[in-house]
Amino acid sequence: MNHRNILADLERRFRRYAIRDFMRYIVIGQAIVYILLLIWPTVGYQLYGLLSLSRAGLLRGQIWRLVTFLFIPPSSSPIFIFFALYFYYMIGTSLERQWGAFRFNLFYLIGMAGAILAALLTGSATNTYLNLSLFLAYASIWPNQEVLLFMILPVKMKWLALLDLALYLWQFIQGPASVRVTIILCLLNVFLFVGGDFINTLRNEMRYFKTRQNYRNTMWR
């Protein structure tokens, strides 16, 4: 039985338990934590420490960290955080419409499990690579969709995805073993759900690049 048949069987069994509009809750939670950090720093940073995912905290019985690390927002300026949360919501809801609520929940759950396992193995983990997995999945399905970078420059999703991959590949090569383990585990859901689409996109871009290079070489002869 391949993984698609397994997904179909799981969906038939557990579809009624799926959380619909899942990304809305994640984005609202991150917005609340960010606002607390902004207007009430003392309480906000204490809350941040209680929400983060760490092996030491889990071993002390603080099991809420298994979920609450999802609500830690990316650290950035208020203007950027607005666009970042909107981007997460747009990507998440688009994937949910494409796959259905159950499969999107499962995709996110596998990413969560990867982050948790990474924290147990390395000592701590964040939701950074989990958020990246959403972006890579979206870019694999809609590689040619354009977004406005900095609300000005139109850029296709596939180029942003390749840029992100290059940055994380550099981290994987240069970083310690803990970073490598975290990247692999947190992006496992991407390989399971859209690995084939992503590889096909890379192959198509490589063929296109080679074709252009051959054409340019021919023109200059």
LOVO-231379 format. One record per atom (N, C-alpha, C): x, y, z. Coordinates in Angstrom, 3 decimals. Layout:
N
[[X, Y, Z]]
...
END
This chain:
221
[[0.848, -1.194, 0.000]]
[[0.000, 0.000, 0.000]]
[[0.887, 1.248, 0.000]]
[[0.711, 2.168, -0.993]]
[[1.529, 3.369, -1.027]]
[[0.962, 4.432, -0.100]]
[[1.719, 5.531, 0.022]]
[[1.329, 6.530, 1.006]]
[[0.020, 7.226, 0.633]]
[[-0.312, 7.310, -0.669]]
[[-1.570, 7.933, -1.063]]
[[-2.765, 7.101, -0.605]]
[[-2.644, 5.787, -0.715]]
[[-3.726, 4.916, -0.234]]
[[-3.862, 4.999, 1.281]]
[[-2.720, 5.110, 1.953]]
[[-2.748, 5.247, 3.419]]
[[-3.451, 6.541, 3.809]]
[[-3.135, 7.639, 3.109]]
[[-3.782, 8.922, 3.380]]
[[-5.284, 8.835, 3.167]]
[[-5.683, 8.180, 2.080]]
[[-7.109, 8.049, 1.778]]
[[-7.823, 7.247, 2.863]]
[[-7.174, 6.191, 3.340]]
[[-7.774, 5.365, 4.387]]
[[-7.885, 6.142, 5.704]]
[[-6.827, 6.880, 6.043]]
[[-6.868, 7.692, 7.260]]
[[-7.950, 8.760, 7.176]]
[[-8.094, 9.336, 5.992]]
[[-9.107, 10.378, 5.834]]
[[-10.512, 9.820, 6.015]]
[[-10.756, 8.641, 5.475]]
[[-12.085, 8.017, 5.650]]
[[-12.380, 7.762, 7.124]]
[[-11.365, 7.381, 7.879]]
[[-11.568, 7.020, 9.279]]
[[-11.691, 8.230, 10.199]]
[[-10.901, 9.267, 9.938]]
[[-10.763, 10.347, 10.919]]
[[-11.159, 11.725, 10.398]]
[[-11.770, 11.787, 9.228]]
[[-12.098, 13.080, 8.639]]
[[-12.988, 13.925, 9.552]]
[[-13.870, 13.302, 10.298]]
[[-14.809, 14.061, 11.135]]
[[-14.114, 14.798, 12.283]]
[[-12.862, 14.420, 12.589]]
[[-12.140, 15.080, 13.674]]
[[-11.290, 16.263, 13.189]]
[[-11.292, 16.514, 11.897]]
[[-10.433, 17.570, 11.347]]
[[-10.857, 18.946, 11.850]]
[[-9.872, 19.798, 12.098]]
[[-10.114, 21.182, 12.511]]
[[-10.127, 22.048, 11.258]]
[[-11.251, 22.650, 10.978]]
[[-11.368, 23.480, 9.783]]
[[-10.836, 24.888, 10.042]]
[[-10.322, 25.498, 8.988]]
[[-9.720, 26.842, 9.070]]
[[-8.644, 26.868, 10.147]]
[[-7.819, 25.849, 10.123]]
[[-6.813, 25.627, 11.171]]
[[-5.844, 26.797, 11.290]]
[[-5.418, 27.361, 10.152]]
[[-4.420, 28.423, 10.204]]
[[-4.947, 29.683, 10.870]]
[[-6.252, 29.872, 10.880]]
[[-6.807, 31.042, 11.562]]
[[-6.419, 31.023, 13.036]]
[[-6.519, 29.864, 13.673]]
[[-6.200, 29.767, 15.095]]
[[-4.707, 29.973, 15.342]]
[[-3.871, 29.443, 14.453]]
[[-2.430, 29.623, 14.598]]
[[-2.057, 31.095, 14.477]]
[[-2.602, 31.750, 13.463]]
[[-2.272, 33.160, 13.221]]
[[-2.799, 34.052, 14.346]]
[[-4.009, 33.795, 14.807]]
[[-4.557, 34.589, 15.917]]
[[-3.708, 34.416, 17.170]]
[[-3.303, 33.172, 17.451]]
[[-2.450, 32.911, 18.619]]
[[-1.120, 33.643, 18.526]]
[[-0.492, 33.621, 17.348]]
[[0.781, 34.319, 17.176]]
[[0.604, 35.824, 17.293]]
[[-0.502, 36.342, 16.782]]
[[-0.764, 37.780, 16.878]]
[[-0.924, 38.202, 18.337]]
[[-1.629, 37.404, 19.138]]
[[-1.834, 37.738, 20.550]]
[[-0.500, 37.764, 21.290]]
[[0.334, 36.744, 21.074]]
[[1.641, 36.696, 21.741]]
[[2.503, 37.879, 21.311]]
[[2.469, 38.216, 20.022]]
[[3.280, 39.342, 19.550]]
[[2.816, 40.659, 20.166]]
[[1.514, 40.860, 20.268]]
[[0.978, 42.088, 20.868]]
[[1.400, 42.195, 22.326]]
[[1.371, 41.063, 23.052]]
[[1.824, 41.069, 24.449]]
[[3.303, 41.423, 24.549]]
[[4.116, 40.872, 23.644]]
[[5.543, 41.193, 23.624]]
[[5.762, 42.678, 23.339]]
[[4.883, 43.245, 22.545]]
[[5.038, 44.631, 22.114]]
[[4.595, 45.622, 23.185]]
[[3.444, 45.377, 23.783]]
[[2.887, 46.374, 24.703]]
[[3.160, 46.060, 26.185]]
[[3.535, 44.819, 26.454]]
[[3.790, 44.421, 27.848]]
[[4.989, 43.486, 27.857]]
[[6.191, 44.013, 27.589]]
[[7.374, 43.166, 27.358]]
[[7.691, 42.190, 28.479]]
[[7.567, 42.639, 29.737]]
[[7.928, 41.759, 30.855]]
[[7.082, 40.489, 30.855]]
[[5.776, 40.680, 30.816]]
[[4.864, 39.532, 30.786]]
[[5.021, 38.768, 29.478]]
[[5.204, 39.512, 28.378]]
[[5.329, 38.876, 27.075]]
[[6.511, 37.931, 26.995]]
[[7.665, 38.353, 27.499]]
[[8.857, 37.496, 27.425]]
[[8.770, 36.324, 28.406]]
[[8.084, 36.538, 29.525]]
[[7.845, 35.405, 30.424]]
[[6.946, 34.375, 29.747]]
[[5.923, 34.875, 29.052]]
[[5.026, 33.988, 28.321]]
[[5.775, 33.270, 27.206]]
[[6.637, 34.009, 26.515]]
[[7.452, 33.426, 25.454]]
[[8.258, 32.237, 25.979]]
[[8.859, 32.421, 27.168]]
[[9.647, 31.347, 27.760]]
[[8.807, 30.135, 28.119]]
[[7.568, 30.372, 28.522]]
[[6.686, 29.266, 28.896]]
[[6.123, 28.535, 27.677]]
[[6.035, 29.239, 26.553]]
[[5.444, 28.639, 25.355]]
[[6.446, 27.867, 24.516]]
[[7.713, 28.221, 24.610]]
[[8.722, 27.658, 23.711]]
[[8.901, 26.160, 23.934]]
[[9.416, 25.493, 22.901]]
[[9.566, 24.035, 22.915]]
[[10.985, 23.670, 23.343]]
[[11.102, 23.068, 24.500]]
[[12.416, 22.664, 25.008]]
[[12.321, 21.305, 25.684]]
[[13.371, 20.544, 25.564]]
[[13.412, 19.222, 26.192]]
[[13.351, 19.338, 27.706]]
[[14.076, 20.331, 28.266]]
[[14.097, 20.514, 29.720]]
[[12.692, 20.794, 30.248]]
[[11.945, 21.647, 29.546]]
[[10.590, 21.951, 29.985]]
[[9.679, 20.737, 29.904]]
[[9.784, 19.974, 28.833]]
[[8.944, 18.779, 28.686]]
[[9.251, 17.753, 29.764]]
[[10.540, 17.609, 30.095]]
[[10.918, 16.647, 31.135]]
[[10.452, 17.087, 32.516]]
[[10.152, 18.377, 32.666]]
[[9.588, 18.862, 33.936]]
[[8.068, 18.714, 33.960]]
[[7.512, 18.105, 32.946]]
[[6.070, 17.870, 32.900]]
[[5.277, 18.985, 32.262]]
[[5.931, 19.933, 31.619]]
[[5.244, 21.069, 30.998]]
[[4.792, 20.676, 29.579]]
[[3.809, 19.796, 29.552]]
[[3.407, 19.191, 28.279]]
[[2.690, 20.174, 27.349]]
[[2.233, 21.313, 27.887]]
[[1.580, 22.284, 27.013]]
[[2.527, 22.796, 25.923]]
[[3.835, 22.684, 26.169]]
[[4.816, 23.153, 25.191]]
[[4.717, 22.376, 23.872]]
[[4.151, 21.171, 23.922]]
[[3.989, 20.371, 22.710]]
[[3.103, 21.073, 21.676]]
[[2.260, 21.990, 22.161]]
[[1.343, 22.716, 21.282]]
[[1.657, 24.211, 21.250]]
[[2.000, 24.775, 22.406]]
[[2.090, 26.235, 22.492]]
[[3.237, 26.837, 21.692]]
[[4.241, 26.047, 21.341]]
[[5.334, 26.596, 20.533]]
[[4.847, 27.046, 19.161]]
[[3.680, 26.529, 18.740]]
[[3.102, 26.943, 17.461]]
[[2.702, 28.408, 17.469]]
[[2.451, 28.972, 18.665]]
[[1.934, 30.334, 18.765]]
[[3.028, 31.376, 18.975]]
[[4.280, 30.969, 18.880]]
[[5.374, 31.933, 18.984]]
[[5.561, 32.601, 17.626]]
[[5.410, 33.919, 17.550]]
[[5.495, 34.607, 16.260]]
[[6.935, 34.798, 15.815]]
[[7.152, 35.007, 14.520]]
[[8.505, 35.357, 14.074]]
[[8.885, 36.717, 14.641]]
[[10.121, 36.858, 15.108]]
[[10.535, 38.134, 15.676]]
[[10.825, 39.107, 14.547]]
[[10.083, 40.207, 14.562]]
[[10.233, 41.179, 13.494]]
[[9.540, 42.471, 13.889]]
[[9.554, 43.439, 12.977]]
[[8.900, 44.721, 13.217]]
[[7.386, 44.560, 13.099]]
[[6.621, 45.472, 13.699]]
[[5.157, 45.361, 13.623]]
[[4.628, 45.329, 12.196]]
[[5.252, 46.101, 11.284]]
[[4.780, 46.117, 9.900]]
[[5.035, 44.772, 9.238]]
[[6.249, 44.225, 9.438]]
[[6.571, 42.951, 8.805]]
[[5.729, 41.827, 9.377]]
[[5.467, 41.865, 10.685]]
[[4.719, 40.770, 11.306]]
[[3.308, 40.700, 10.726]]
[[2.742, 41.856, 10.390]]
[[1.403, 41.868, 9.786]]
[[1.420, 41.103, 8.471]]
[[2.398, 41.405, 7.618]]
[[2.478, 40.737, 6.322]]
[[2.856, 39.259, 6.475]]
[[3.725, 38.950, 7.467]]
[[4.125, 37.561, 7.685]]
[[2.923, 36.721, 8.100]]
[[2.118, 37.218, 9.046]]
[[0.960, 36.462, 9.508]]
[[-0.097, 36.347, 8.407]]
[[-0.257, 37.418, 7.646]]
[[-1.198, 37.350, 6.520]]
[[-0.731, 36.300, 5.503]]
[[0.577, 36.266, 5.259]]
[[1.149, 35.305, 4.309]]
[[0.924, 33.883, 4.799]]
[[1.181, 33.620, 6.097]]
[[0.937, 32.293, 6.662]]
[[-0.523, 31.893, 6.484]]
[[-1.421, 32.851, 6.778]]
[[-2.853, 32.540, 6.688]]
[[-3.255, 32.236, 5.251]]
[[-2.757, 33.049, 4.316]]
[[-3.083, 32.841, 2.901]]
[[-2.589, 31.488, 2.421]]
[[-1.344, 31.129, 2.767]]
[[-0.781, 29.860, 2.341]]
[[-1.530, 28.693, 2.984]]
[[-1.771, 28.790, 4.290]]
[[-2.446, 27.705, 4.994]]
[[-3.853, 27.452, 4.497]]
[[-4.617, 28.514, 4.298]]
[[-5.995, 28.327, 3.832]]
[[-6.029, 27.811, 2.391]]
[[-5.065, 28.230, 1.569]]
[[-4.997, 27.731, 0.188]]
[[-4.697, 26.238, 0.170]]
[[-3.771, 25.806, 1.012]]
[[-3.453, 24.379, 1.083]]
[[-4.641, 23.580, 1.615]]
[[-5.362, 24.153, 2.587]]
[[-6.529, 23.453, 3.122]]
[[-7.612, 23.299, 2.062]]
[[-7.803, 24.341, 1.245]]
[[-8.794, 24.228, 0.164]]
[[-8.355, 23.193, -0.872]]
[[-7.060, 23.096, -1.117]]
[[-6.539, 22.155, -2.102]]
[[-6.642, 20.714, -1.622]]
[[-6.273, 20.476, -0.373]]
[[-6.192, 19.122, 0.161]]
[[-7.431, 18.691, 0.940]]
[[-8.139, 19.642, 1.502]]
[[-9.179, 19.333, 2.467]]
[[-8.638, 19.510, 3.877]]
[[-9.541, 19.718, 4.823]]
[[-9.139, 20.026, 6.198]]
[[-8.323, 18.901, 6.826]]
[[-8.751, 17.645, 6.605]]
[[-8.057, 16.538, 7.258]]
[[-6.612, 16.429, 6.797]]
[[-6.382, 16.462, 5.493]]
[[-5.017, 16.295, 4.988]]
[[-4.129, 17.468, 5.383]]
[[-4.709, 18.658, 5.409]]
[[-3.913, 19.801, 5.853]]
[[-3.560, 19.656, 7.331]]
[[-4.526, 19.247, 8.144]]
[[-4.243, 18.991, 9.565]]
[[-3.137, 17.962, 9.727]]
[[-3.199, 16.891, 8.925]]
[[-2.205, 15.831, 9.020]]
[[-0.823, 16.342, 8.600]]
[[-0.789, 17.136, 7.537]]
[[0.468, 17.742, 7.094]]
[[1.093, 18.548, 8.230]]
[[0.283, 19.370, 8.864]]
[[0.780, 20.218, 9.958]]
[[1.182, 19.375, 11.160]]
[[0.400, 18.334, 11.441]]
[[0.686, 17.467, 12.581]]
[[2.013, 16.742, 12.412]]
[[2.311, 16.294, 11.197]]
[[3.589, 15.632, 10.937]]
[[4.737, 16.618, 11.129]]
[[4.545, 17.860, 10.673]]
[[5.556, 18.881, 10.903]]
[[5.760, 19.166, 12.382]]
[[4.661, 19.211, 13.136]]
[[4.750, 19.384, 14.595]]
[[5.535, 18.246, 15.231]]
[[5.201, 17.015, 14.821]]
[[5.882, 15.847, 15.381]]
[[7.377, 15.904, 15.095]]
[[7.732, 16.366, 13.890]]
[[9.144, 16.511, 13.560]]
[[9.842, 17.507, 14.455]]
[[9.190, 18.648, 14.716]]
[[9.770, 19.666, 15.593]]
[[9.913, 19.140, 17.018]]
[[8.904, 18.416, 17.493]]
[[8.957, 17.864, 18.849]]
[[10.079, 16.845, 18.977]]
[[10.198, 15.971, 17.996]]
[[11.271, 14.977, 18.024]]
[[12.635, 15.664, 17.966]]
[[12.731, 16.717, 17.157]]
[[13.990, 17.465, 17.076]]
[[14.337, 18.078, 18.435]]
[[13.332, 18.606, 19.141]]
[[13.574, 19.192, 20.470]]
[[14.050, 18.132, 21.461]]
[[13.457, 16.947, 21.393]]
[[13.862, 15.866, 22.300]]
[[15.294, 15.406, 22.020]]
[[15.682, 15.447, 20.758]]
[[17.024, 14.988, 20.382]]
[[18.091, 16.052, 20.584]]
[[17.735, 17.309, 20.334]]
[[18.749, 18.373, 20.349]]
[[18.647, 19.314, 21.539]]
[[17.520, 19.306, 22.235]]
[[17.350, 20.183, 23.397]]
[[16.289, 21.238, 23.203]]
[[16.094, 21.715, 21.982]]
[[15.068, 22.727, 21.721]]
[[14.769, 22.776, 20.227]]
[[13.626, 23.363, 19.905]]
[[13.239, 23.549, 18.500]]
[[12.212, 24.672, 18.444]]
[[12.048, 25.244, 17.260]]
[[11.079, 26.319, 17.058]]
[[10.110, 25.917, 15.948]]
[[9.196, 26.833, 15.636]]
[[8.258, 26.570, 14.537]]
[[8.755, 27.131, 13.204]]
[[10.013, 27.576, 13.153]]
[[10.547, 28.208, 11.947]]
[[10.479, 27.283, 10.739]]
[[10.984, 26.071, 10.888]]
[[11.015, 25.136, 9.759]]
[[9.625, 24.583, 9.465]]
[[8.770, 24.556, 10.465]]
[[7.385, 24.154, 10.236]]
[[6.689, 25.182, 9.350]]
[[6.908, 26.470, 9.634]]
[[6.353, 27.519, 8.783]]
[[6.938, 27.428, 7.376]]
[[8.224, 27.107, 7.287]]
[[8.858, 26.953, 5.977]]
[[8.230, 25.806, 5.203]]
[[7.841, 24.751, 5.881]]
[[7.244, 23.608, 5.195]]
[[5.943, 24.007, 4.502]]
[[5.168, 24.899, 5.115]]
[[3.950, 25.395, 4.473]]
[[4.297, 26.122, 3.178]]
[[5.309, 26.962, 3.257]]
[[5.724, 27.750, 2.103]]
[[6.209, 26.851, 0.967]]
[[7.016, 25.846, 1.295]]
[[7.534, 24.940, 0.266]]
[[6.424, 24.107, -0.361]]
[[5.466, 23.681, 0.449]]
[[4.336, 22.918, -0.089]]
[[3.530, 23.782, -1.052]]
[[3.289, 25.014, -0.668]]
[[2.529, 25.936, -1.520]]
[[3.266, 26.177, -2.837]]
[[4.574, 26.426, -2.743]]
[[5.370, 26.696, -3.943]]
[[5.457, 25.474, -4.847]]
[[5.397, 24.282, -4.282]]
[[5.438, 23.060, -5.084]]
[[4.155, 22.878, -5.890]]
[[3.034, 23.293, -5.318]]
[[1.741, 23.124, -5.990]]
[[1.474, 24.260, -6.971]]
[[1.843, 25.491, -6.581]]
[[1.612, 26.662, -7.434]]
[[2.938, 27.405, -7.664]]
[[3.867, 26.792, -8.370]]
[[5.207, 27.389, -8.511]]
[[5.228, 28.703, -9.287]]
[[4.285, 28.898, -10.191]]
[[4.317, 30.082, -11.049]]
[[3.421, 31.214, -10.562]]
[[2.811, 31.038, -9.406]]
[[2.003, 32.130, -8.862]]
[[2.921, 33.262, -8.411]]
[[2.530, 34.479, -8.714]]
[[3.343, 35.631, -8.352]]
[[2.841, 36.285, -7.070]]
[[3.773, 36.726, -6.253]]
[[3.468, 37.518, -5.070]]
[[4.265, 38.810, -5.161]]
[[3.793, 39.853, -4.472]]
[[4.490, 41.133, -4.489]]
[[5.478, 41.186, -3.334]]
[[6.755, 41.092, -3.649]]
[[7.794, 41.176, -2.637]]
[[7.917, 42.623, -2.188]]
[[7.823, 42.828, -0.852]]
[[7.822, 44.186, -0.279]]
[[6.684, 45.031, -0.862]]
[[5.605, 44.340, -1.286]]
[[4.414, 44.979, -1.834]]
[[4.694, 45.743, -3.126]]
[[5.841, 45.484, -3.761]]
[[6.219, 46.216, -4.971]]
[[6.640, 45.277, -6.094]]
[[7.607, 44.402, -5.809]]
[[8.256, 43.603, -6.843]]
[[7.549, 42.261, -7.032]]
[[6.990, 41.981, -8.226]]
[[6.349, 40.682, -8.456]]
[[7.395, 39.574, -8.626]]
[[7.258, 38.533, -7.830]]
[[8.201, 37.417, -7.869]]
[[7.404, 36.120, -7.831]]
[[7.808, 35.153, -8.650]]
[[7.128, 33.865, -8.650]]
[[7.509, 33.063, -7.407]]
[[6.556, 32.266, -6.940]]
[[6.756, 31.500, -5.713]]
[[7.954, 30.562, -5.821]]
[[8.186, 29.998, -7.010]]
[[9.264, 29.029, -7.151]]
[[10.624, 29.666, -6.894]]
[[10.780, 30.956, -7.268]]
[[12.074, 31.606, -7.029]]
[[12.274, 31.888, -5.552]]
[[11.211, 32.291, -4.867]]
[[11.315, 32.502, -3.422]]
[[11.627, 31.189, -2.707]]
[[10.988, 30.110, -3.173]]
[[11.224, 28.799, -2.563]]
[[12.665, 28.352, -2.763]]
[[13.189, 28.546, -3.974]]
[[14.571, 28.156, -4.247]]
[[15.546, 28.988, -3.430]]
[[15.238, 30.272, -3.248]]
[[16.089, 31.121, -2.416]]
[[16.085, 30.636, -0.971]]
[[14.901, 30.319, -0.463]]
[[14.811, 29.789, 0.902]]
[[15.568, 28.479, 1.033]]
[[15.415, 27.614, 0.040]]
[[16.112, 26.328, 0.078]]
[[17.624, 26.518, 0.089]]
[[18.104, 27.470, -0.692]]
[[19.545, 27.736, -0.730]]
[[20.045, 28.205, 0.634]]
[[19.276, 29.067, 1.289]]
[[19.670, 29.569, 2.606]]
[[19.699, 28.440, 3.642]]
[[18.664, 27.589, 3.602]]
[[18.607, 26.501, 4.574]]
[[19.597, 25.389, 4.247]]
[[19.910, 25.225, 2.973]]
[[20.954, 24.271, 2.611]]
[[22.299, 24.732, 3.165]]
[[22.543, 26.036, 3.088]]
[[23.768, 26.589, 3.664]]
[[23.808, 26.348, 5.176]]
[[22.675, 26.560, 5.855]]
[[22.605, 26.277, 7.291]]
[[22.847, 24.800, 7.559]]
[[22.302, 23.955, 6.697]]
[[22.465, 22.512, 6.878]]
[[23.933, 22.114, 6.752]]
[[24.628, 22.717, 5.787]]
[[26.036, 22.382, 5.558]]
[[26.934, 22.954, 6.642]]
[[26.681, 24.218, 7.010]]
[[27.568, 24.912, 7.934]]
[[27.192, 24.718, 9.405]]
[[25.940, 24.381, 9.650]]
[[25.461, 24.309, 11.027]]
[[25.876, 23.042, 11.742]]
[[25.662, 23.021, 13.050]]
[[25.966, 21.822, 13.832]]
[[24.974, 20.700, 13.556]]
[[25.241, 19.546, 14.127]]
[[24.377, 18.383, 13.909]]
[[22.942, 18.646, 14.356]]
[[22.761, 19.447, 15.409]]
[[21.414, 19.729, 15.908]]
[[20.579, 20.460, 14.861]]
[[21.195, 21.382, 14.115]]
[[20.487, 22.111, 13.058]]
[[20.114, 21.164, 11.931]]
[[21.025, 20.274, 11.562]]
[[20.749, 19.324, 10.484]]
[[19.587, 18.400, 10.842]]
[[19.606, 17.908, 12.070]]
[[18.524, 17.030, 12.524]]
[[17.191, 17.772, 12.494]]
[[17.182, 19.004, 12.963]]
[[15.953, 19.794, 13.015]]
[[15.399, 20.053, 11.625]]
[[16.258, 20.425, 10.686]]
[[15.805, 20.695, 9.323]]
[[15.192, 19.450, 8.702]]
[[15.860, 18.313, 8.831]]
[[15.363, 17.069, 8.227]]
[[14.014, 16.673, 8.811]]
[[13.906, 16.704, 10.133]]
[[12.679, 16.243, 10.788]]
[[11.510, 17.188, 10.545]]
[[11.776, 18.499, 10.553]]
[[10.688, 19.461, 10.415]]
[[10.183, 19.588, 8.983]]
[[10.989, 19.142, 8.011]]
[[10.550, 19.216, 6.618]]
[[10.133, 17.857, 6.069]]
[[10.013, 16.875, 6.953]]
[[9.604, 15.542, 6.523]]
[[8.222, 15.563, 5.877]]
[[7.332, 16.416, 6.392]]
[[5.975, 16.483, 5.829]]
[[5.980, 16.947, 4.373]]
[[6.936, 17.814, 4.016]]
[[7.029, 18.281, 2.630]]
[[7.339, 17.102, 1.699]]
[[8.305, 16.279, 2.084]]
[[8.677, 15.132, 1.261]]
[[7.534, 14.123, 1.154]]
[[6.789, 13.948, 2.223]]
[[5.696, 12.983, 2.213]]
[[4.526, 13.442, 1.355]]
[[4.218, 14.744, 1.395]]
[[3.018, 15.236, 0.729]]
[[3.274, 15.770, -0.677]]
[[4.372, 16.494, -0.856]]
[[4.592, 17.134, -2.169]]
[[6.001, 16.894, -2.694]]
[[6.652, 15.863, -2.185]]
[[8.019, 15.592, -2.627]]
[[8.122, 15.413, -4.124]]
[[7.174, 14.672, -4.709]]
[[7.193, 14.453, -6.151]]
[[6.991, 15.737, -6.925]]
[[6.034, 16.565, -6.489]]
[[5.786, 17.851, -7.151]]
[[7.014, 18.749, -7.071]]
[[7.649, 18.756, -5.912]]
[[8.806, 19.633, -5.730]]
[[9.965, 19.200, -6.624]]
[[10.209, 17.903, -6.689]]
[[11.295, 17.391, -7.539]]
[[11.002, 17.682, -9.012]]
[[9.735, 17.534, -9.422]]
[[9.374, 17.831, -10.801]]
[[9.583, 19.306, -11.132]]
[[9.262, 20.177, -10.175]]
[[9.477, 21.607, -10.387]]
[[10.954, 21.913, -10.574]]
[[11.800, 21.300, -9.743]]
[[13.243, 21.504, -9.877]]
[[13.748, 21.001, -11.226]]
[[13.272, 19.833, -11.639]]
[[13.699, 19.277, -12.918]]
[[13.284, 20.178, -14.076]]
[[12.054, 20.677, -14.034]]
[[11.576, 21.551, -15.104]]
[[12.391, 22.839, -15.182]]
[[12.730, 23.372, -14.007]]
[[13.524, 24.605, -14.004]]
[[14.935, 24.356, -14.519]]
[[15.491, 23.205, -14.193]]
[[16.830, 22.874, -14.698]]
[[16.813, 22.704, -16.214]]
[[15.765, 22.035, -16.728]]
[[15.649, 21.879, -18.181]]
[[15.497, 23.238, -18.856]]
[[14.669, 24.106, -18.267]]
[[14.455, 25.434, -18.834]]
[[15.753, 26.234, -18.844]]
[[16.500, 26.136, -17.745]]
[[17.761, 26.861, -17.646]]
[[18.754, 26.352, -18.692]]
[[18.839, 25.033, -18.865]]
[[19.759, 24.466, -19.857]]
[[19.356, 24.854, -21.272]]
[[18.036, 24.868, -21.529]]
[[17.559, 25.253, -22.853]]
[[17.935, 26.698, -23.166]]
[[17.764, 27.572, -22.189]]
[[18.123, 28.983, -22.388]]
[[19.618, 29.148, -22.607]]
[[20.398, 28.395, -21.824]]
[[21.847, 28.483, -21.986]]
[[22.279, 28.004, -23.369]]
[[21.698, 26.911, -23.832]]
[[22.030, 26.390, -25.165]]
[[21.631, 27.381, -26.253]]
[[20.478, 28.016, -26.059]]
[[20.022, 29.007, -27.038]]
[[20.969, 30.203, -27.083]]
[[21.378, 30.665, -25.908]]
[[22.298, 31.799, -25.864]]
[[23.650, 31.447, -26.491]]
[[24.120, 30.240, -26.206]]
[[25.390, 29.810, -26.791]]
[[25.312, 29.754, -28.311]]
[[24.166, 29.282, -28.812]]
[[23.971, 29.197, -30.255]]
[[23.944, 30.598, -30.895]]
[[23.279, 31.552, -30.216]]
[[23.153, 32.906, -30.738]]
[[24.515, 33.606, -30.803]]
[[25.398, 33.279, -29.877]]
[[26.697, 33.968, -29.811]]
[[27.756, 33.345, -30.708]]
[[27.439, 32.223, -31.311]]
[[28.423, 31.587, -32.186]]
[[28.519, 32.318, -33.540]]
END
